[in-house]
């Protein structure tokens, strides 16, 4: 199917309000980790584990939202997710110890899951592969901009009002997004599948999806890129506050600086993906990420820890990630219009779990140096690049 430019812009503007949920919960909180640990009388590692629980919840949530949305529609699932996000954010603003935060961040992750899953599903419902890749790139471009402003906002709010104020901001922003979705988003599911939640049918469909060559190829590439991404998110703050002794506000600015490169290349991906194609974009993206990770690893092994030796290779890695992500998503979903919700769920579940495990492991081994982060980036980007080299030649797309 082919949508008009006006309808594409309308969908883009409506869905763009969902793009902030994950980055606000993840990136805006990064500058507050040290302050939260001190206030709650715990370690930065424990706060990182609670942060990782958000990713666990997001991963688990994604396995359910797709099938549910295939049965009841996309819009009800989005509304539920936004409502849960508002509630968990508001309660998180009141905690006085780290233990409740583990559970609250897990359920906040369940809420975050609905946004990415439903964005993918709505786009696949309404657009063909080529148009969908373009819209994915535009949405991920907006998604890439959020980590630029998120850490700055997080650092400022933490310094001025305390880290609890971040959760108040999350609740208010998601309330606005909920109103926009209720008013402006039409149901996109062309036909509801009444059997989508039957266990046997669900398992059979997951088996069909993961055994499809395209899906498995892009799934594996995505696992590598998400290991690296969560290596950045979980590792960079502890390096900045540990080895480099930066305060919350400066951490926010430095993380935002890194994310500028991510944003620029997300914009570039949207501009060139229809000309170079999914496969070439992923080659360039995975190779760029591997290059950045190699530089970071080299400096880490040589014990060279400065602002520049941390931020420059991390920026290069994220440039490659920004190129890879939309093409990987479009490629994985390319042959599953008939059950895009389930395909999107499985893709998001596995990627988020890979990222969450990375964050939790880093939370246990964090030492204030860039070595844990460098290991995650290098191993993840090398894996993604090797999967591309081995499998991409047999990828075939349907319209």
C-alpha positions in Angstrom: 0.0 0.0 0.0 1.1 3.6 -0.6 0.2 6.5 1.7 0.1 10.1 0.8 2.8 12.4 2.1 0.2 14.2 4.3 -0.9 11.0 6.0 2.7 10.0 6.5 3.4 13.3 8.2 0.3 13.0 10.4 1.3 9.5 11.5 4.8 10.7 12.2 3.7 13.7 14.3 1.2 11.5 16.2 3.6 8.7 17.0 6.5 11.0 17.8 5.0 11.7 21.2 5.8 8.1 22.1 9.5 8.3 21.3 10.4 10.1 24.5 9.1 7.4 26.9 12.2 5.2 26.8 14.9 7.9 26.5 13.3 10.0 29.3 13.2 7.0 31.6 16.7 5.8 30.6 18.9 8.7 29.4 17.5 11.5 31.6 18.1 9.4 34.7 21.8 8.8 33.9 23.2 12.0 35.4 21.2 11.3 38.6 22.7 7.9 39.4 25.3 9.2 41.8 22.9 11.5 43.6 20.2 8.8 43.8 22.7 6.4 45.3 23.8 8.8 48.0 20.2 9.8 48.8 19.0 6.2 49.1 22.1 5.1 51.0 23.1 2.5 48.4 25.8 2.0 45.7 25.8 3.3 42.2 25.9 -0.4 41.1 22.5 -1.0 42.8 21.0 2.1 41.1 22.4 0.7 37.8 20.7 -2.6 38.5 17.4 -0.8 39.1 18.0 1.0 35.9 18.6 -2.3 34.2 15.3 -3.6 35.6 13.5 -1.0 33.5 15.1 -2.7 30.4 14.1 -6.1 31.7 10.5 -4.9 32.1 10.6 -3.4 28.6 11.9 -6.6 27.1 9.3 -8.8 28.8 6.5 -6.4 28.0 7.3 -6.5 24.3 6.7 -10.2 24.0 3.0 -9.7 25.1 2.0 -6.4 23.6 2.3 -7.4 20.0 0.0 -10.4 20.2 -2.5 -8.5 22.4 -2.5 -5.7 19.9 -3.1 -8.2 17.0 -6.3 -9.2 18.9 -7.6 -5.9 20.4 -6.0 -3.3 18.2 -3.0 -0.9 18.5 -4.6 2.1 20.1 -5.9 0.4 23.3 -2.4 -1.0 24.0 -0.8 2.4 23.6 -3.3 4.0 26.0 -2.7 1.2 28.6 1.1 1.7 28.3 0.9 5.4 28.7 -1.4 5.1 31.7 1.0 2.6 33.4 3.9 4.9 32.7 2.2 7.8 34.4 1.3 5.8 37.5 4.8 4.2 38.0 6.5 7.5 37.4 4.4 9.3 40.0 5.0 6.6 42.6 8.7 6.5 41.9 8.9 10.2 42.8 8.1 9.3 46.4 10.5 6.4 47.1 12.9 6.6 50.0 14.9 3.4 49.5 16.2 1.5 46.5 14.2 -1.7 46.9 10.8 -0.3 45.7 12.7 1.3 42.8 13.5 -2.2 41.5 9.8 -3.1 41.1 8.7 0.3 40.0 11.3 0.6 37.3 10.4 -2.9 36.1 6.7 -1.9 35.7 7.8 1.4 34.1 9.7 -0.8 31.6 6.5 -2.7 30.9 4.9 0.6 30.0 7.9 1.7 27.9 7.6 -1.5 25.9 4.2 -0.5 24.4 5.6 2.6 22.7 8.3 1.0 20.5 6.2 -2.1 19.8 3.2 -0.1 18.7 5.2 2.4 16.7 6.6 -0.5 14.6 3.3 -2.2 14.3 1.3 0.9 13.2 4.0 1.7 10.6 3.9 -1.8 9.2 0.1 -1.8 9.2 0.0 1.4 7.1 3.1 1.4 4.8 5.0 -1.0 2.5 8.6 -1.9 3.2 10.3 1.0 1.4 7.9 3.6 2.8 8.1 2.0 6.2 11.9 2.2 6.2 11.7 5.9 5.5 9.1 6.5 8.3 11.1 4.3 10.7 14.1 6.5 10.0 12.2 9.6 10.7 10.8 8.2 14.0 14.3 7.0 15.0 15.6 10.4 14.1 13.2 11.9 16.7 14.1 9.1 19.1 17.8 10.0 18.6 17.2 13.6 19.5 15.7 12.8 22.8 18.9 11.5 24.3 20.5 14.9 23.4 18.1 16.9 25.6 17.3 14.1 28.1 20.6 14.1 30.0 20.7 17.9 30.0 17.2 18.1 31.5 18.1 15.3 33.9 21.3 16.9 35.0 19.6 20.3 35.5 16.6 18.9 37.4 18.9 16.8 39.6 21.1 19.7 40.5 18.2 22.2 41.1 15.4 20.1 42.5 16.8 16.6 43.3 16.6 13.4 41.4 13.0 12.7 42.4 11.9 15.6 40.2 12.8 13.5 37.1 9.9 11.2 37.8 7.5 14.1 38.2 8.6 15.3 34.7 8.1 11.8 33.3 4.5 11.7 34.6 3.7 15.1 33.2 5.2 14.5 29.8 3.5 11.2 29.4 0.1 12.7 30.3 0.4 15.1 27.4 1.3 12.2 25.1 -1.7 10.3 26.3 -4.1 13.1 25.3 -2.5 13.4 21.9 -2.9 9.6 21.2 -6.5 9.6 22.4 -7.5 12.6 20.2 -5.4 12.1 17.0 -4.5 8.4 16.5 -6.9 6.2 14.5 -6.8 2.4 14.9 -4.4 1.1 12.2 -5.0 -2.7 12.5 -6.8 -3.7 9.3 -8.2 -6.9 10.7 -8.2 -8.2 14.3 -6.9 -11.7 14.9 -9.2 -13.4 17.5 -6.8 -16.3 17.8 -3.7 -14.1 18.4 -3.5 -15.0 22.1 -4.1 -18.7 22.0 -0.9 -20.3 23.4 -0.4 -22.9 20.7 -1.0 -20.4 17.9 1.2 -17.8 19.6 4.1 -20.3 20.0 3.6 -21.5 16.4 3.7 -18.0 15.1 6.8 -17.1 17.1 8.5 -20.3 15.7 7.5 -19.2 12.2 8.8 -15.7 12.7 12.2 -16.6 14.2 12.8 -19.3 11.6 12.4 -16.8 8.8 15.8 -16.0 7.3 15.4 -12.2 7.1 14.0 -11.9 10.6 16.7 -14.0 12.2 19.5 -12.2 10.3 18.4 -8.8 11.4 17.5 -10.0 14.9 21.1 -11.2 15.4 22.5 -8.0 14.1 20.3 -6.1 16.5 21.4 -8.2 19.4 25.0 -7.1 18.8 24.1 -3.4 18.4 21.9 -3.4 21.5 24.7 -5.0 23.6 26.8 -2.0 22.6 24.1 0.6 23.1 23.4 -0.6 26.7 27.1 -0.8 27.3 27.2 2.9 26.5 24.2 3.8 28.6 25.2 1.7 31.6 28.9 2.5 31.5 29.4 6.1 30.5 28.0 7.7 33.6 30.1 5.7 36.0 33.2 6.6 34.0 32.3 10.3 34.0 31.5 10.4 37.8 34.2 7.9 38.8 37.5 8.2 36.9 36.7 11.7 35.6 35.0 13.1 38.8 32.2 15.0 37.0 29.0 16.3 38.7 25.4 15.5 37.6 25.0 18.6 35.4 28.3 18.1 33.6 27.5 14.4 33.1 24.3 15.5 31.4 26.1 17.8 29.1 28.8 15.3 28.1 26.2 12.6 27.4 24.3 15.0 25.3 27.4 15.8 23.4 27.9 12.2 22.6 24.3 11.9 21.5 24.7 14.7 18.9 26.6 12.4 16.7 23.9 9.8 17.1 21.3 12.3 16.1 23.1 13.6 13.0 23.6 10.1 11.7 19.9 9.2 12.4 19.0 12.2 10.2 21.4 11.0 7.6 19.9 7.5 7.7 16.5 8.9 7.0 17.8 10.8 4.0 19.8 8.0 2.3 18.1 4.7 3.2 15.9 4.7 0.2 18.8 5.3 -2.1 21.4 2.9 -0.6 19.0 0.3 0.6 18.8 -1.6 3.9 21.7 -3.9 3.4 24.3 -1.3 2.5 23.2 1.0 5.3 23.7 -1.8 7.8 27.1 -2.6 6.4 28.2 1.0 6.9 26.6 1.2 10.3 28.0 -1.9 11.8 31.5 -1.2 10.4 31.4 2.3 11.9 30.3 1.0 15.3 33.1 -1.6 15.2 35.7 1.1 14.4 34.6 3.3 17.4 34.5 0.3 19.7 38.0 -0.7 18.7 39.4 2.8 19.4 37.7 2.8 22.8 39.1 -0.6 23.6 42.6 0.3 22.6 42.6 3.4 24.9 41.1 1.4 27.7 43.8 -1.3 27.5 46.4 1.4 27.5 44.9 3.0 30.6 44.2 6.3 28.9 41.1 7.9 30.5 40.2 11.4 29.5 37.1 13.2 28.4 38.2 12.8 24.8 39.3 9.2 24.9 35.9 8.3 26.3 33.6 10.6 24.3 35.1 10.4 20.8 35.0 6.6 20.3 31.6 6.4 22.0 30.3 9.0 19.6 31.6 7.1 16.6 30.0 3.9 17.9 26.6 5.7 18.3 26.9 7.1 14.8 27.0 3.6 13.4 24.2 2.5 15.7 22.0 5.3 14.4 22.6 4.1 10.8 21.9 0.5 11.7 18.8 0.7 13.9 16.1 1.8 11.4 17.4 -0.4 8.6 17.6 -3.4 11.0 14.0 -2.8 12.2 12.6 -2.4 8.7 14.5 -5.5 7.4 13.3 -7.7 10.3 9.7 -6.7 9.8 9.7 -6.8 6.0 8.0 -10.1 5.5 5.5 -10.0 8.4 2.7 -7.7 7.5 0.2 -10.4 8.3 1.4 -10.6 12.0 3.5 -7.5 12.4 2.5 -7.2 16.1 3.9 -10.5 17.0 7.1 -10.0 14.9 7.7 -6.6 16.5 7.1 -8.1 20.0 9.7 -10.9 19.5 12.2 -8.5 18.0 11.9 -6.0 20.8 11.8 -8.7 23.5 15.1 -10.3 22.5 16.9 -7.0 21.9 15.8 -5.5 25.2 16.7 -8.6 27.2 20.1 -8.6 25.6 20.5 -4.9 26.5 19.1 -5.4 30.0 21.5 -8.3 30.8 24.4 -6.1 29.6 23.3 -3.3 31.9 22.9 -5.6 34.9 26.3 -7.2 34.3 27.9 -3.8 34.1 26.1 -2.9 37.3 27.8 -5.8 39.1 31.3 -5.2 37.7 31.3 -1.4 37.5 34.7 0.0 38.7 34.7 3.6 37.4 36.9 2.8 34.4 35.9 2.5 30.7 36.9 -1.2 30.5 33.5 -2.8 31.2 31.9 -0.4 28.7 34.7 -1.1 26.1 34.2 -4.8 26.4 30.5 -4.5 25.7 30.9 -2.2 22.7 33.6 -4.2 21.1 32.0 -7.7 21.6 28.6 -6.4 20.5 29.7 -4.5 17.4 32.0 -7.4 16.3 29.2 -9.9 16.6 26.8 -7.6 14.6 29.4 -7.1 11.8 30.2 -10.8 11.5 26.5 -11.7 11.3 26.2 -9.2 8.5 29.2 -10.7 6.6 28.0 -14.3 7.0 24.2 -14.0 6.3 23.3 -10.8 4.4 23.8 -12.3 0.9 20.7 -14.5 1.2 18.4 -11.8 2.5 15.4 -11.3 0.2 12.6 -8.7 0.6 8.9 -8.9 -0.2 6.9 -5.6 -0.8 
